[in-house]
Amino acid sequence: MKVSIAGLILKLAQFSHLHIDNIGVDAQVIPDGTLNTTVTGSNNYSVTNGSHVGNNLFHSFSQFSLPRNGSAVFNNATDIQNIFSRVTGGNVSHVDGLIQANGSANLFLLNPSGIIFGQNARFNIRWFLCGDDSQ
């Protein structure tokens, strides 16, 4: 049986798509201990503390995944302009719930292993559109 590379890639893409759609997202929002981040709750998480530098707040997680109907609420002070959150555990983040920040803070979620947003992922954070911050 002769299999082309394009055919193999297509089959792998189909398998991984089905595999991702059929797995449940385990709720895991776990600080990695490098910053003063505190997480409470299960499936619906409250994220507090972190490292406050000027108008920026930094958080660091070993895992960051949310199931459908789950949430991660960053309970930041109103003077915070930017929240920088990194995921260091080496696993992909699966987000299928709500991510929220207080006030007008911008939220940056960085994971070098990747982030997959499900069809139920929602965001309640400040957005910048083409440099327009009037919204």
N, CA, C and O atoms as a GROMACS GRO file, in nm:
protein
  540
    1MET      N    1   0.085  -0.116   0.000
    1MET     CA    2   0.000   0.000   0.000
    1MET      C    3   0.090   0.123   0.000
    1MET      O    4   0.178   0.138   0.084
    2LYS      N    5   0.065   0.211  -0.097
    2LYS     CA    6   0.144   0.332  -0.110
    2LYS      C    7   0.068   0.449  -0.048
    2LYS      O    8  -0.046   0.475  -0.084
    3VAL      N    9   0.131   0.518   0.046
    3VAL     CA   10   0.068   0.631   0.114
    3VAL      C   11   0.153   0.755   0.088
    3VAL      O   12   0.272   0.756   0.116
    4SER      N   13   0.090   0.857   0.035
    4SER     CA   14   0.163   0.981   0.012
    4SER      C   15   0.177   1.058   0.142
    4SER      O   16   0.100   1.037   0.236
    5ILE      N   17   0.273   1.147   0.147
    5ILE     CA   18   0.293   1.230   0.266
    5ILE      C   19   0.171   1.319   0.287
    5ILE      O   20   0.127   1.338   0.401
    6ALA      N   21   0.114   1.374   0.179
    6ALA     CA   22  -0.005   1.459   0.192
    6ALA      C   23  -0.121   1.378   0.248
    6ALA      O   24  -0.196   1.429   0.332
    7GLY      N   25  -0.138   1.254   0.204
    7GLY     CA   26  -0.245   1.169   0.256
    7GLY      C   27  -0.226   1.137   0.404
    7GLY      O   28  -0.322   1.136   0.480
    8LEU      N   29  -0.102   1.111   0.443
    8LEU     CA   30  -0.071   1.083   0.582
    8LEU      C   31  -0.100   1.205   0.670
    8LEU      O   32  -0.158   1.193   0.779
    9ILE      N   33  -0.060   1.323   0.622
    9ILE     CA   34  -0.086   1.445   0.699
    9ILE      C   35  -0.235   1.468   0.714
    9ILE      O   36  -0.282   1.507   0.821
   10LEU      N   37  -0.312   1.443   0.605
   10LEU     CA   38  -0.457   1.458   0.611
   10LEU      C   39  -0.518   1.364   0.714
   10LEU      O   40  -0.604   1.404   0.792
   11LYS      N   41  -0.474   1.238   0.715
   11LYS     CA   42  -0.526   1.141   0.812
   11LYS      C   43  -0.491   1.182   0.955
   11LYS      O   44  -0.574   1.172   1.045
   12LEU      N   45  -0.368   1.227   0.976
   12LEU     CA   46  -0.329   1.271   1.110
   12LEU      C   47  -0.411   1.391   1.154
   12LEU      O   48  -0.451   1.399   1.270
   13ALA      N   49  -0.436   1.485   1.063
   13ALA     CA   50  -0.516   1.602   1.097
   13ALA      C   51  -0.659   1.561   1.132
   13ALA      O   52  -0.717   1.615   1.226
   14GLN      N   53  -0.715   1.466   1.057
   14GLN     CA   54  -0.850   1.420   1.088
   14GLN      C   55  -0.854   1.351   1.223
   14GLN      O   56  -0.946   1.374   1.302
   15PHE      N   57  -0.755   1.266   1.252
   15PHE     CA   58  -0.751   1.196   1.380
   15PHE      C   59  -0.736   1.294   1.495
   15PHE      O   60  -0.808   1.284   1.594
   16SER      N   61  -0.642   1.388   1.482
   16SER     CA   62  -0.621   1.482   1.594
   16SER      C   63  -0.742   1.570   1.614
   16SER      O   64  -0.773   1.606   1.728
   17HIS      N   65  -0.813   1.606   1.506
   17HIS     CA   66  -0.935   1.687   1.521
   17HIS      C   67  -1.040   1.608   1.598
   17HIS      O   68  -1.102   1.661   1.690
   18LEU      N   69  -1.061   1.484   1.561
   18LEU     CA   70  -1.160   1.401   1.632
   18LEU      C   71  -1.117   1.378   1.775
   18LEU      O   72  -1.199   1.380   1.866
   19HIS      N   73  -0.988   1.356   1.794
   19HIS     CA   74  -0.936   1.330   1.928
   19HIS      C   75  -0.958   1.451   2.019
   19HIS      O   76  -1.000   1.436   2.133
   20ILE      N   77  -0.928   1.570   1.969
   20ILE     CA   78  -0.944   1.691   2.050
   20ILE      C   79  -1.091   1.716   2.081
   20ILE      O   80  -1.125   1.752   2.193
   21ASP      N   81  -1.179   1.697   1.981
   21ASP     CA   82  -1.321   1.723   2.003
   21ASP      C   83  -1.384   1.628   2.103
   21ASP      O   84  -1.482   1.663   2.169
   22ASN      N   85  -1.328   1.508   2.116
   22ASN     CA   86  -1.391   1.407   2.201
   22ASN      C   87  -1.332   1.399   2.341
   22ASN      O   88  -1.383   1.324   2.425
   23ILE      N   89  -1.228   1.474   2.368
   23ILE     CA   90  -1.172   1.469   2.503
   23ILE      C   91  -1.233   1.580   2.587
   23ILE      O   92  -1.262   1.688   2.537
   24GLY      N   93  -1.251   1.553   2.714
   24GLY     CA   94  -1.298   1.656   2.805
   24GLY      C   95  -1.181   1.739   2.853
   24GLY      O   96  -1.069   1.689   2.863
   25VAL      N   97  -1.207   1.862   2.882
   25VAL     CA   98  -1.103   1.950   2.933
   25VAL      C   99  -1.100   1.936   3.084
   25VAL      O  100  -1.200   1.959   3.152
   26ASP      N  101  -0.985   1.897   3.136
   26ASP     CA  102  -0.969   1.891   3.280
   26ASP      C  103  -0.942   2.033   3.331
   26ASP      O  104  -0.853   2.102   3.282
   27ALA      N  105  -1.019   2.074   3.430
   27ALA     CA  106  -1.000   2.206   3.488
   27ALA      C  107  -0.871   2.203   3.570
   27ALA      O  108  -0.858   2.127   3.665
   28GLN      N  109  -0.779   2.287   3.531
   28GLN     CA  110  -0.653   2.296   3.601
   28GLN      C  111  -0.600   2.438   3.591
   28GLN      O  112  -0.547   2.478   3.487
   29VAL      N  113  -0.615   2.512   3.695
   29VAL     CA  114  -0.551   2.642   3.704
   29VAL      C  115  -0.465   2.635   3.829
   29VAL      O  116  -0.513   2.650   3.942
   30ILE      N  117  -0.336   2.611   3.806
   30ILE     CA  118  -0.244   2.582   3.916
   30ILE      C  119  -0.125   2.677   3.908
   30ILE      O  120  -0.055   2.678   3.807
   31PRO      N  121  -0.100   2.756   4.013
   31PRO     CA  122   0.019   2.842   4.013
   31PRO      C  123   0.146   2.757   4.017
   31PRO      O  124   0.145   2.646   4.071
   32ASP      N  125   0.255   2.809   3.960
   32ASP     CA  126   0.380   2.731   3.960
   32ASP      C  127   0.472   2.764   4.076
   32ASP      O  128   0.579   2.705   4.090
   33GLY      N  129   0.432   2.859   4.161
   33GLY     CA  130   0.510   2.889   4.281
   33GLY      C  131   0.621   2.991   4.260
   33GLY      O  132   0.688   3.027   4.357
   34THR      N  133   0.643   3.040   4.138
   34THR     CA  134   0.751   3.136   4.116
   34THR      C  135   0.710   3.279   4.148
   34THR      O  136   0.795   3.363   4.178
   35LEU      N  137   0.581   3.307   4.144
   35LEU     CA  138   0.530   3.440   4.180
   35LEU      C  139   0.429   3.423   4.293
   35LEU      O  140   0.401   3.311   4.335
   36ASN      N  141   0.376   3.530   4.340
   36ASN     CA  142   0.285   3.526   4.454
   36ASN      C  143   0.140   3.500   4.411
   36ASN      O  144   0.047   3.551   4.474
   37THR      N  145   0.119   3.423   4.304
   37THR     CA  146  -0.015   3.396   4.253
   37THR      C  147  -0.089   3.300   4.345
   37THR      O  148  -0.034   3.198   4.386
   38THR      N  149  -0.214   3.333   4.376
   38THR     CA  150  -0.301   3.246   4.456
   38THR      C  151  -0.422   3.210   4.372
   38THR      O  152  -0.484   3.297   4.310
   39VAL      N  153  -0.457   3.081   4.370
   39VAL     CA  154  -0.574   3.033   4.297
   39VAL      C  155  -0.663   2.958   4.394
   39VAL      O  156  -0.617   2.869   4.466
   40THR      N  157  -0.792   2.994   4.397
   40THR     CA  158  -0.889   2.921   4.478
   40THR      C  159  -1.003   2.877   4.389
   40THR      O  160  -1.029   2.936   4.284
   41GLY      N  161  -1.071   2.772   4.432
   41GLY     CA  162  -1.187   2.723   4.358
   41GLY      C  163  -1.156   2.596   4.280
   41GLY      O  164  -1.041   2.551   4.272
   42SER      N  165  -1.260   2.541   4.222
   42SER     CA  166  -1.251   2.421   4.141
   42SER      C  167  -1.348   2.437   4.024
   42SER      O  168  -1.468   2.452   4.046
   43ASN      N  169  -1.299   2.434   3.904
   43ASN     CA  170  -1.373   2.462   3.780
   43ASN      C  171  -1.404   2.611   3.764
   43ASN      O  172  -1.398   2.663   3.652
   44ASN      N  173  -1.437   2.680   3.871
   44ASN     CA  174  -1.456   2.826   3.870
   44ASN      C  175  -1.352   2.884   3.965
   44ASN      O  176  -1.366   2.880   4.087
   45TYR      N  177  -1.246   2.938   3.905
   45TYR     CA  178  -1.129   2.979   3.981
   45TYR      C  179  -1.125   3.129   4.002
   45TYR      O  180  -1.168   3.207   3.917
   46SER      N  181  -1.074   3.168   4.117
   46SER     CA  182  -1.045   3.307   4.147
   46SER      C  183  -0.893   3.320   4.156
   46SER      O  184  -0.828   3.249   4.233
   47VAL      N  185  -0.837   3.411   4.075
   47VAL     CA  186  -0.692   3.430   4.071
   47VAL      C  187  -0.662   3.564   4.138
   47VAL      O  188  -0.711   3.668   4.095
   48THR      N  189  -0.580   3.560   4.243
   48THR     CA  190  -0.547   3.681   4.318
   48THR      C  191  -0.397   3.691   4.338
   48THR      O  192  -0.320   3.603   4.300
   49ASN      N  193  -0.357   3.801   4.399
   49ASN     CA  194  -0.219   3.832   4.433
   49ASN      C  195  -0.135   3.846   4.307
   49ASN      O  196  -0.164   3.932   4.225
   50GLY      N  197  -0.032   3.765   4.289
   50GLY     CA  198   0.062   3.785   4.178
   50GLY      C  199   0.168   3.885   4.219
   50GLY      O  200   0.179   3.921   4.336
   51SER      N  201   0.246   3.929   4.122
   51SER     CA  202   0.350   4.029   4.147
   51SER      C  203   0.309   4.160   4.080
   51SER      O  204   0.295   4.167   3.958
   52HIS      N  205   0.290   4.261   4.162
   52HIS     CA  206   0.243   4.393   4.118
   52HIS      C  207   0.364   4.482   4.095
   52HIS      O  208   0.439   4.511   4.189
   53VAL      N  209   0.384   4.526   3.970
   53VAL     CA  210   0.495   4.616   3.936
   53VAL      C  211   0.438   4.733   3.858
   53VAL      O  212   0.396   4.718   3.743
   54GLY      N  213   0.437   4.849   3.920
   54GLY     CA  214   0.374   4.965   3.856
   54GLY      C  215   0.227   4.937   3.834
   54GLY      O  216   0.156   4.899   3.927
   55ASN      N  217   0.179   4.956   3.712
   55ASN     CA  218   0.040   4.927   3.678
   55ASN      C  219   0.024   4.791   3.612
   55ASN      O  220  -0.077   4.763   3.548
   56ASN      N  221   0.125   4.707   3.628
   56ASN     CA  222   0.123   4.572   3.570
   56ASN      C  223   0.114   4.467   3.679
   56ASN      O  224   0.165   4.486   3.790
   57LEU      N  225   0.049   4.357   3.647
   57LEU     CA  226   0.036   4.244   3.739
   57LEU      C  227   0.083   4.119   3.666
   57LEU      O  228   0.042   4.093   3.553
   58PHE      N  229   0.170   4.041   3.731
   58PHE     CA  230   0.227   3.922   3.670
   58PHE      C  231   0.181   3.798   3.745
   58PHE      O  232   0.183   3.794   3.868
   59HIS      N  233   0.139   3.696   3.670
   59HIS     CA  234   0.101   3.566   3.725
   59HIS      C  235   0.178   3.458   3.652
   59HIS      O  236   0.216   3.475   3.536
   60SER      N  237   0.200   3.345   3.720
   60SER     CA  238   0.269   3.233   3.657
   60SER      C  239   0.201   3.103   3.700
   60SER      O  240   0.182   3.078   3.819
   61PHE      N  241   0.165   3.021   3.602
   61PHE     CA  242   0.091   2.897   3.626
   61PHE      C  243   0.169   2.778   3.571
   61PHE      O  244   0.237   2.789   3.470
   62SER      N  245   0.158   2.664   3.639
   62SER     CA  246   0.213   2.540   3.583
   62SER      C  247   0.111   2.479   3.487
   62SER      O  248   0.149   2.413   3.391
   63GLN      N  249  -0.017   2.500   3.514
   63GLN     CA  250  -0.126   2.452   3.427
   63GLN      C  251  -0.232   2.560   3.420
   63GLN      O  252  -0.257   2.630   3.518
   64PHE      N  253  -0.295   2.572   3.303
   64PHE     CA  254  -0.406   2.667   3.290
   64PHE      C  255  -0.503   2.612   3.186
   64PHE      O  256  -0.484   2.633   3.066
   65SER      N  257  -0.607   2.542   3.231
   65SER     CA  258  -0.711   2.488   3.143
   65SER      C  259  -0.847   2.506   3.209
   65SER      O  260  -0.860   2.493   3.331
   66LEU      N  261  -0.947   2.536   3.128
   66LEU     CA  262  -1.083   2.558   3.179
   66LEU      C  263  -1.182   2.473   3.102
   66LEU      O  264  -1.176   2.468   2.979
   67PRO      N  265  -1.274   2.405   3.173
   67PRO     CA  266  -1.377   2.327   3.105
   67PRO      C  267  -1.493   2.415   3.060
   67PRO      O  268  -1.501   2.532   3.097
   68ARG      N  269  -1.583   2.358   2.982
   68ARG     CA  270  -1.706   2.428   2.946
   68ARG      C  271  -1.778   2.466   3.075
   68ARG      O  272  -1.786   2.385   3.168
   69ASN      N  273  -1.831   2.585   3.082
   69ASN     CA  274  -1.899   2.641   3.199
   69ASN      C  275  -1.807   2.669   3.316
   69ASN      O  276  -1.854   2.708   3.423
   70GLY      N  277  -1.676   2.651   3.300
   70GLY     CA  278  -1.580   2.688   3.403
   70GLY      C  279  -1.537   2.832   3.383
   70GLY      O  280  -1.573   2.896   3.284
   71SER      N  281  -1.461   2.884   3.477
   71SER     CA  282  -1.415   3.022   3.466
   71SER      C  283  -1.285   3.044   3.542
   71SER      O  284  -1.253   2.972   3.636
   72ALA      N  285  -1.213   3.145   3.498
   72ALA     CA  286  -1.096   3.196   3.570
   72ALA      C  287  -1.115   3.346   3.577
   72ALA      O  288  -1.110   3.415   3.476
   73VAL      N  289  -1.138   3.396   3.697
   73VAL     CA  290  -1.160   3.539   3.719
   73VAL      C  291  -1.036   3.596   3.785
   73VAL      O  292  -1.000   3.558   3.896
   74PHE      N  293  -0.970   3.688   3.714
   74PHE     CA  294  -0.853   3.755   3.768
   74PHE      C  295  -0.904   3.873   3.851
   74PHE      O  296  -0.954   3.971   3.795
   75ASN      N  297  -0.892   3.863   3.983
   75ASN     CA  298  -0.943   3.965   4.074
   75ASN      C  299  -0.833   4.068   4.102
   75ASN      O  300  -0.774   4.072   4.209
   76ASN      N  301  -0.810   4.151   4.000
   76ASN     CA  302  -0.706   4.252   4.007
   76ASN      C  303  -0.761   4.383   4.062
   76ASN      O  304  -0.881   4.409   4.056
   77ALA      N  305  -0.672   4.465   4.116
   77ALA     CA  306  -0.708   4.599   4.162
   77ALA      C  307  -0.742   4.687   4.042
   77ALA      O  308  -0.698   4.658   3.930
   78THR      N  309  -0.818   4.793   4.064
   78THR     CA  310  -0.864   4.877   3.953
   78THR      C  311  -0.751   4.958   3.889
   78THR      O  312  -0.767   5.006   3.777
   79ASP      N  313  -0.637   4.975   3.958
   79ASP     CA  314  -0.526   5.050   3.899
   79ASP      C  315  -0.441   4.967   3.804
   79ASP      O  316  -0.350   5.020   3.741
   80ILE      N  317  -0.470   4.839   3.792
   80ILE     CA  318  -0.392   4.751   3.703
   80ILE      C  319  -0.433   4.777   3.559
   80ILE      O  320  -0.551   4.774   3.525
   81GLN      N  321  -0.333   4.803   3.474
   81GLN     CA  322  -0.358   4.823   3.331
   81GLN      C  323  -0.335   4.696   3.251
   81GLN      O  324  -0.406   4.670   3.154
   82ASN      N  325  -0.236   4.616   3.290
   82ASN     CA  326  -0.200   4.495   3.216
   82ASN      C  327  -0.178   4.379   3.311
   82ASN      O  328  -0.114   4.393   3.416
   83ILE      N  329  -0.232   4.264   3.274
   83ILE     CA  330  -0.208   4.140   3.347
   83ILE      C  331  -0.134   4.046   3.253
   83ILE      O  332  -0.186   4.010   3.147
   84PHE      N  333  -0.014   4.009   3.292
   84PHE     CA  334   0.068   3.916   3.213
   84PHE      C  335   0.068   3.781   3.284
   84PHE      O  336   0.114   3.770   3.397
   85SER      N  337   0.016   3.680   3.217
   85SER     CA  338   0.006   3.546   3.276
   85SER      C  339   0.078   3.447   3.187
   85SER      O  340   0.050   3.438   3.067
   86ARG      N  341   0.170   3.372   3.245
   86ARG     CA  342   0.244   3.272   3.168
   86ARG      C  343   0.210   3.134   3.220
   86ARG      O  344   0.174   3.117   3.337
   87VAL      N  345   0.222   3.035   3.132
   87VAL     CA  346   0.200   2.895   3.168
   87VAL      C  347   0.332   2.822   3.141
   87VAL      O  348   0.380   2.820   3.028
   88THR      N  349   0.390   2.763   3.246
   88THR     CA  350   0.526   2.709   3.237
   88THR      C  351   0.533   2.557   3.243
   88THR      O  352   0.643   2.501   3.235
   89GLY      N  353   0.421   2.488   3.256
   89GLY     CA  354   0.424   2.344   3.282
   89GLY      C  355   0.453   2.254   3.164
   89GLY      O  356   0.469   2.134   3.182
   90GLY      N  357   0.460   2.309   3.043
   90GLY     CA  358   0.494   2.228   2.927
   90GLY      C  359   0.376   2.159   2.860
   90GLY      O  360   0.395   2.080   2.768
   91ASN      N  361   0.253   2.188   2.904
   91ASN     CA  362   0.133   2.130   2.844
   91ASN      C  363   0.050   2.237   2.775
   91ASN      O  364   0.051   2.353   2.816
   92VAL      N  365  -0.022   2.196   2.672
   92VAL     CA  366  -0.114   2.286   2.603
   92VAL      C  367  -0.226   2.325   2.700
   92VAL      O  368  -0.272   2.243   2.779
   93SER      N  369  -0.270   2.450   2.692
   93SER     CA  370  -0.386   2.497   2.768
   93SER      C  371  -0.511   2.477   2.683
   93SER      O  372  -0.512   2.514   2.565
   94HIS      N  373  -0.614   2.419   2.741
   94HIS     CA  374  -0.744   2.401   2.675
   94HIS      C  375  -0.842   2.493   2.748
   94HIS      O  376  -0.870   2.474   2.866
   95VAL      N  377  -0.894   2.592   2.677
   95VAL     CA  378  -0.985   2.689   2.738
   95VAL      C  379  -1.121   2.677   2.669
   95VAL      O  380  -1.134   2.705   2.550
   96ASP      N  381  -1.221   2.634   2.745
   96ASP     CA  382  -1.356   2.621   2.692
   96ASP      C  383  -1.457   2.689   2.786
   96ASP      O  384  -1.576   2.656   2.784
   97GLY      N  385  -1.408   2.782   2.866
   97GLY     CA  386  -1.493   2.855   2.961
   97GLY      C  387  -1.464   3.003   2.955
   97GLY      O  388  -1.415   3.054   2.853
   98LEU      N  389  -1.494   3.074   3.062
   98LEU     CA  390  -1.482   3.219   3.071
   98LEU      C  391  -1.350   3.261   3.133
   98LEU      O  392  -1.308   3.206   3.235
   99ILE      N  393  -1.284   3.358   3.071
   99ILE     CA  394  -1.169   3.426   3.131
   99ILE      C  395  -1.210   3.571   3.150
   99ILE      O  396  -1.256   3.636   3.056
  100GLN      N  397  -1.193   3.622   3.273
  100GLN     CA  398  -1.240   3.756   3.306
  100GLN      C  399  -1.137   3.830   3.388
  100GLN      O  400  -1.068   3.771   3.472
  101ALA      N  401  -1.126   3.960   3.363
  101ALA     CA  402  -1.042   4.048   3.444
  101ALA      C  403  -1.128   4.165   3.490
  101ALA      O  404  -1.225   4.201   3.425
  102ASN      N  405  -1.091   4.224   3.603
  102ASN     CA  406  -1.167   4.336   3.658
  102ASN      C  407  -1.131   4.467   3.588
  102ASN      O  408  -1.019   4.483   3.538
  103GLY      N  409  -1.225   4.558   3.585
  103GLY     CA  410  -1.201   4.692   3.533
  103GLY      C  411  -1.162   4.692   3.387
  103GLY      O  412  -1.219   4.618   3.306
  104SER      N  413  -1.065   4.775   3.354
  104SER     CA  414  -1.024   4.791   3.215
  104SER      C  415  -0.887   4.729   3.188
  104SER      O  416  -0.818   4.769   3.095
  105ALA      N  417  -0.848   4.632   3.269
  105ALA     CA  418  -0.717   4.569   3.252
  105ALA      C  419  -0.712   4.486   3.125
  105ALA      O  420  -0.808   4.417   3.090
  106ASN      N  421  -0.599   4.493   3.056
  106ASN     CA  422  -0.571   4.406   2.942
  106ASN      C  423  -0.513   4.277   2.998
  106ASN      O  424  -0.439   4.280   3.096
  107LEU      N  425  -0.546   4.164   2.938
  107LEU     CA  426  -0.497   4.035   2.986
  107LEU      C  427  -0.418   3.967   2.875
  107LEU      O  428  -0.467   3.955   2.762
  108PHE      N  429  -0.297   3.924   2.907
  108PHE     CA  430  -0.212   3.851   2.814
  108PHE      C  431  -0.188   3.712   2.873
  108PHE      O  432  -0.134   3.699   2.983
  109LEU      N  433  -0.227   3.608   2.800
  109LEU     CA  434  -0.207   3.470   2.843
  109LEU      C  435  -0.106   3.407   2.748
  109LEU      O  436  -0.133   3.393   2.628
  110LEU      N  437   0.010   3.371   2.800
  110LEU     CA  438   0.120   3.319   2.719
  110LEU      C  439   0.150   3.175   2.757
  110LEU      O  440   0.174   3.145   2.874
  111ASN      N  441   0.149   3.086   2.657
  111ASN     CA  442   0.185   2.947   2.680
  111ASN      C  443   0.267   2.900   2.560
  111ASN      O  444   0.213   2.883   2.451
  112PRO      N  445   0.398   2.879   2.579
  112PRO     CA  446   0.481   2.835   2.466
  112PRO      C  447   0.440   2.699   2.411
  112PRO      O  448   0.478   2.665   2.299
  113SER      N  449   0.365   2.621   2.487
  113SER     CA  450   0.317   2.490   2.438
  113SER      C  451   0.186   2.503   2.361
  113SER      O  452   0.142   2.407   2.298
  114GLY      N  453   0.124   2.619   2.366
  114GLY     CA  454   0.002   2.644   2.288
  114GLY      C  455  -0.122   2.659   2.374
  114GLY      O  456  -0.125   2.620   2.490
  115ILE      N  457  -0.224   2.718   2.313
  115ILE     CA  458  -0.354   2.737   2.376
  115ILE      C  459  -0.460   2.698   2.272
  115ILE      O  460  -0.458   2.747   2.160
  116ILE      N  461  -0.550   2.611   2.311
  116ILE     CA  462  -0.662   2.573   2.225
  116ILE      C  463  -0.788   2.630   2.288
  116ILE      O  464  -0.822   2.600   2.402
  117PHE      N  465  -0.859   2.714   2.210
  117PHE     CA  466  -0.983   2.772   2.257
  117PHE      C  467  -1.099   2.691   2.200
  117PHE      O  468  -1.110   2.675   2.078
  118GLY      N  469  -1.185   2.641   2.287
  118GLY     CA  470  -1.301   2.564   2.246
  118GLY      C  471  -1.414   2.654   2.202
  118GLY      O  472  -1.406   2.776   2.213
  119GLN      N  473  -1.520   2.592   2.151
  119GLN     CA  474  -1.633   2.669   2.099
  119GLN      C  475  -1.709   2.744   2.208
  119GLN      O  476  -1.787   2.834   2.176
  120ASN      N  477  -1.687   2.710   2.335
  120ASN     CA  478  -1.755   2.778   2.445
  120ASN      C  479  -1.666   2.878   2.518
  120ASN      O  480  -1.706   2.935   2.619
  121ALA      N  481  -1.545   2.901   2.466
  121ALA     CA  482  -1.454   2.997   2.528
  121ALA      C  483  -1.514   3.137   2.518
  121ALA      O  484  -1.563   3.178   2.413
  122ARG      N  485  -1.508   3.210   2.630
  122ARG     CA  486  -1.560   3.346   2.636
  122ARG      C  487  -1.460   3.433   2.711
  122ARG      O  488  -1.384   3.384   2.794
  123PHE      N  489  -1.462   3.562   2.680
  123PHE     CA  490  -1.368   3.655   2.741
  123PHE      C  491  -1.443   3.780   2.785
  123PHE      O  492  -1.522   3.836   2.710
  124ASN      N  493  -1.418   3.821   2.908
  124ASN     CA  494  -1.473   3.946   2.959
  124ASN      C  495  -1.354   4.029   3.005
  124ASN      O  496  -1.328   4.043   3.125
  125ILE      N  497  -1.284   4.083   2.906
  125ILE     CA  498  -1.164   4.163   2.931
  125ILE      C  499  -1.168   4.281   2.835
  125ILE      O  500  -1.248   4.284   2.741
  126ARG      N  501  -1.083   4.377   2.859
  126ARG     CA  502  -1.075   4.492   2.770
  126ARG      C  503  -1.006   4.453   2.641
  126ARG      O  504  -0.905   4.383   2.643
  127TRP      N  505  -1.060   4.498   2.529
  127TRP     CA  506  -1.005   4.467   2.397
  127TRP      C  507  -0.954   4.594   2.331
  127TRP      O  508  -1.012   4.701   2.347
  128PHE      N  509  -0.847   4.581   2.258
  128PHE     CA  510  -0.798   4.690   2.171
  128PHE      C  511  -0.819   4.645   2.028
  128PHE      O  512  -0.775   4.537   1.989
  129LEU      N  513  -0.885   4.728   1.949
  129LEU     CA  514  -0.912   4.700   1.810
  129LEU      C  515  -0.834   4.799   1.725
  129LEU      O  516  -0.865   4.918   1.726
  130CYS      N  517  -0.735   4.752   1.652
  130CYS     CA  518  -0.658   4.838   1.561
  130CYS      C  519  -0.608   4.964   1.632
  130CYS      O  520  -0.609   5.072   1.574
  131GLY      N  521  -0.566   4.952   1.755
  131GLY     CA  522  -0.515   5.066   1.829
  131GLY      C  523  -0.620   5.155   1.889
  131GLY      O  524  -0.588   5.255   1.953
  132ASP      N  525  -0.747   5.122   1.869
  132ASP     CA  526  -0.857   5.204   1.920
  132ASP      C  527  -0.894   5.158   2.060
  132ASP      O  528  -0.952   5.050   2.075
  133ASP      N  529  -0.861   5.235   2.160
  133ASP     CA  530  -0.891   5.194   2.298
  133ASP      C  531  -1.009   5.271   2.355
  133ASP      O  532  -1.021   5.283   2.477
  134SER      N  533  -1.096   5.321   2.269
  134SER     CA  534  -1.209   5.400   2.316
  134SER      C  535  -1.329   5.315   2.355
  134SER      O  536  -1.432   5.368   2.396
  135GLN      N  537  -1.318   5.184   2.342
  135GLN     CA  538  -1.433   5.097   2.368
  135GLN      C  539  -1.442   5.052   2.510
  135GLN      O  540  -1.534   4.978   2.546
   0.00000   0.00000   0.00000
